[in-house]
Amino acid sequence: MIRPFPSFRSRRPRCPAWRIGVLLQLFWSGVGLVPVPGLAQEAKVFIGFLAPLSGSNQARGVSMINGAQLAIEELNKKVVKANNARVVFELVPQDDRFDANAGKLATDYLLKKNPAALICHSSTVCIATAEQVHAARLPHISVGATNHKFTQLGYDNTFRMFGHSEQGGILFGHYVYGDLKVDRMAVIDDKTPSGMAMADQFSEGFRKAGGLLLGRYSVSDKTSDFNQALADIKESRADAIFWGGTHLQAANMIASAKRLGVKTRFLNAMNGMNNQNFLNQVNGAGNIFTLESDQQRDKLPGWKNFEKSYVARFSSSYIDVSSLRAYDAVLMVGEAIRLGNSADPRKLIDTLHAEKFKGLTGVISFDREGNLNDPVFTVYEAQGGDWKIVKVVKGR
């Protein structure tokens, strides 16, 4: 028996609700948005974050994630809209172990979440994952990669939230020779991209200013044995030692130098050394100078509120310099989504290049490479168990 063709009124919808849901899911996920179940006018935006959440750099990594999480919670209290939907932000942190290969694996995982942006920290990991993130066409924002190479790879999606080694290293080299009156210098690096680049740029600045480089040494970024290099430096009677590496290893180096009777100044740059934890590790030792790409925290208009919120939320008083940048990076992405009315990562790249964002750390905008315009550098000296600002320099 042939069934009569149903009338128009009795016809079932050609695209049932569940299919519409699937289509919307595909649409939103393709532009960095995922619909929130049960909330038709809300969509979720993921922001990926690679940080060292284990090992010797864990405290720094956790502090970065905490700063980013504060920003996520602030954004969710606001009404940020894209494509007529309220955006709900979620941070997706992953442990990069401060290692290039681990960072690549973690990046693969994050990219499967279709994030609107990915934030990274170290030069080692940011540079190693740059090709992956560029291929995925989303903003790649660094809060700790000092190596200029990160923004020199020819990718349009790389952004740095602070000054780079080429700017800071050369400035510091000139300062050490001209202001500290250091004539004879020894340099040690940790063989990492950031440590070697910083040591290279500092050495160049110091030599151009008129200083004499007595020797260049390299050690593993995992060693605590500086004996051979320090013995040579002691014999050379260097006026100062520049260390291109993390402040965690710097504490070991200073302890070794004291044990070996090496009496000289110790210099570091752009590795977050200017914190109380480091001074506690070196028992309040003096004759230590560091250059950081930051400003005096007490002079930042939003610092006191940020510090209060951070301590209350995470029950910790240790706030790494990269934590402030992570906070700004997340808020900047949220503002870019609002300004562009889109969480499409490809559109966000263009919006971030055009954006001028007023953040906790200052006014943030980028040059064509993705470097921060008008970075500020501060020289700190360890004095009496505290860090004292001795000079503030604007980069170019």
Buried (B, 14 or more C-beta within 10 A) or exposed (E): EEEEEEEEEEEEEEEEEEEEEEEBEEEBBEBBBBBBEEEEEBBBBBBBBBBBBEEEBBBBBBBBBBBBBBBBBBBBEBEBBBBEBBBBBBBBBBBBBBBBEBBBBBBEEBBEBBBBBBBBBBBBBBBBBBEBBBEBEBBBBBBBBBBBBBBBBEBBBBBBBBBBBBBBBBBBBBBBBEEBEBBBBBBBBBBBBBBBBBBBBBBBBBBEBEBEBBBBBBBEBEEBEBEEBBEBBBEBEBBBBBBBBBBBBBBBBBBBBEEBEBEBBBBBBBBBBBBEBBBEBBEEBBBBBBBBBBBEBEEBEBBEEBBEBBEEEBEEEBBBBBBBBBBBBBBBBBBBBBBBEBBBBBBBBBBBBEBEBBBBBBEBBBEEBBBBEEBBBBBBBBBEEEBEBBBEBEBE
